[in-house]
């Protein structure tokens, strides 16, 4: 497995997007999950507890491509709100905690 810098492959903008669903109906949730699997700029998608229902990690080329993806996310039936956090600096990434082997 190769670890590649997002900037090196033209994905210099990293953001986390919190997504709130209007309706917890499983049909809307399944639709949202399916659409997120199809989006290549969405590198991670987590169902979470708390004020929001999903957290996305997005790595994209520009503010224009982020805006386009944000419009796609907001247009998915059942999505009621989003909140976007821009990554200023990545401190640690790509490691999995493993106990003693």
PyMOL commands that set and color helices and strands:
alter all, ss='L'
color gray80, all
select helices_A, chain A and resi 7-9+26-38+63-75
alter helices_A, ss='H'
color red, helices_A
select strands_A, chain A and resi 13-21+42-47+54-60+79-86
alter strands_A, ss='S'
color yellow, strands_A
deselect
rebuild
show_as cartoon
